[in-house]
Amino acid sequence: MNFYSLNQQAPNVSFKEAVIKGIAPDRGLYFPETITVLPNDFFNRIEECSNQEIAFLAIQQFVGKDIPEEALKEILADVLDFDFPLVEIEDDVAALELFHGPTLAFKDVGARFMARCLGYFSTKTTKDVTVLVATSGDTGGAVANGFLGVDGVKVVILYPSGKVSDIQEKQLTTLGRNITALEVEGTFDDCQNMVKTAFLDKELVQNMQLTSANSINVARWLPQMFYFLFAYKEMKSKAKDIVFSVPSGNFGNICAGIMAQRLGMPCTHFIASTNVNDVVPRYMDTGTYAPKASIATISNAMDVGDPSNFIRIRHLYKDSFEELSNNLTSYSFTDKETREAMLKLYNDYTYVADPHGAVGYLGLKKYQQTHPDTYGIFLETAHPVKFLDVVEDTIRENIDLPDSIVKVMDKKKKSIKISEYTELKDYLLDK
Ligand SMILES: *Cc1c(COP(=O)(O)O)cnc(C)c1O
C-alpha cells in the first residue's frame, strides 16, 4: 500500500516510509491510495472474531508488505493486551472506555502501535531512530510508555516545567531506559517550537534519524479504527442504527472512525463533540473553516485551534460539504456544561466520567434529541484520575487511584532542565 501527500507535491511512499517520515516533505499529511471494503462476511461474523483478528483485518491492507503477516500479528497481540469495555449507561447510551491501557489514555493504542512498527523497521535498517515529542501532559506519557524498551528507538520528551499535573509528570519522568524527559523552563508552545526548530535544523537532521510521534503519523492514526470495530462487535445485536460521539481535539480519532465505516462497518452517523475550541462546529454551521488560537479548558487534551486531522476528513468526502454534513454533526460545549454532565452522570448513574468523556456524552445526548431511534456510543478517552482535580472538585467525592498510578507516584522523578534550543541540540548531538 502506498500513501500520497494531501499537498500533492511529494512522491508517494510505502507504509514504512510514511511512518518514519511522519509528515511528507511538502508538509502534507499522508493518505492511503486506496481503501478496500472488507467482505460482508466479516461483519456478519464479527462476534466470532477476537480483537486481534479484527485489528489485523482492518489494518493489514494499509501496512501492506512492509510488515509480514506473522510479525504484524505479533505486534497487534502486544499492542492490544488490555480491555476496551463498553459500559451501558442509559437505554441506548453506552460509554466505550478506552482508558484501560498502561498510561490510562486512549492514545496508548496508537502510540504503542507506532512504537512497535518503528522498532520493527529499525531492526531491519540498523539505524537508530530518535523520536522527539513535545507534550502538554497527556500525550507524552502514552508515547513514552509505548516506546519503552523498544530496541533501536530513543525517545526525548519535552514538557513545560510546573505546567503538567503530578501524575502526568511522574508518568513522563520515571521510565528511564530509552526515554529521556527534558523539563523546559517555559510553556507548551516553547516546547513545541523547540521541536519544530530541531526538525528544520540541517546539522541535526544530517546526523540522526529524527522523527515525531504526533497524531498525524499514519501509525498513530489508523489503529484508532479498532475502537469503533470493537464497539460494533458488542453492539451489533441491538439491531439499531449505531451512532458514535467522539470527543475531538485534533480529529484523528473520529477520522479513524470514519475510516472504519469506509471499511464497511455499519454505522449511520458521527458526532464530533468539542469544548469551546469550536473551529469544526463553526465550519459545519457556516461552511467556512477559520482556525484560531486555542482557549484553555478543563478538557485540555482537546484545546486545539486548528485540528490537524480535519483535512483528512474533508478529503474522505472529496471536499463535498453536503456529503460530510450527511454523516457528521459537530457540537461545542462550555466547561460549565461539561461539569454539569459529569455531575449528572455521577448522580444519576454513579458513572465517573472525565471531562473529555463528558463532552462526548453531551454531544451524543444532543444528537439523540432529534434522532431518538439510534443507539449511541460515546468514547471515554481518559481515566478520570488523569484529571483528578477537576473530577473530584465537580463530583465532590474522592476517587481511588488505580494501582498503576500508585506505583508510578512512588518512583523518583528524573529530568534534565533546559531553557533554550541550543541545550536541546547539544543534548541530541551528545555534546
Ligand atoms: C487526544 C485526546 C482527545 C482528542 O483526540 P483527537 O484524536 O486529537 O481528536 C480526547 N480526549 C483525550 C483524553 C485525549 O488525550
The ligand as an SDF file (V2000), in Angstrom:
LIG
                    3D

 15 15  0  0  0  0  0  0  0  0999 V2000
   -6.0030   13.4360   22.4510 C   0  0  0  0  0  0  0  0  0  0  0  0
   -7.2310   13.3530   23.2540 C   0  0  0  0  0  0  0  0  0  0  0  0
   -8.5070   13.6260   22.7110 C   0  0  0  0  0  0  0  0  0  0  0  0
   -8.7060   14.1220   21.2930 C   0  0  0  0  0  0  0  0  0  0  0  0
   -8.3820   13.1740   20.3210 O   0  0  0  0  0  0  0  0  0  0  0  0
   -8.1520   13.6550   18.8060 P   0  0  0  0  0  0  0  0  0  0  0  0
   -7.8160   12.4270   18.0580 O   0  0  0  0  0  0  0  0  0  0  0  0
   -6.9840   14.6230   18.8780 O   0  0  0  0  0  0  0  0  0  0  0  0
   -9.3810   14.3270   18.3500 O   0  0  0  0  0  0  0  0  0  0  0  0
   -9.6260   13.4570   23.5120 C   0  0  0  0  0  0  0  0  0  0  0  0
   -9.5080   13.0760   24.7910 N   0  0  0  0  0  0  0  0  0  0  0  0
   -8.3130   12.8170   25.3610 C   0  0  0  0  0  0  0  0  0  0  0  0
   -8.2680   12.4170   26.7830 C   0  0  0  0  0  0  0  0  0  0  0  0
   -7.1280   12.9390   24.6140 C   0  0  0  0  0  0  0  0  0  0  0  0
   -5.9490   12.6970   25.1940 O   0  0  0  0  0  0  0  0  0  0  0  0
  1  2  1  0
  2  3  1  0
  2 14  2  0
  3  4  1  0
  3 10  2  0
  4  5  1  0
  5  6  1  0
  6  7  2  0
  6  8  1  0
  6  9  1  0
 10 11  1  0
 11 12  2  0
 12 13  1  0
 12 14  1  0
 14 15  1  0
M  END
$$$$
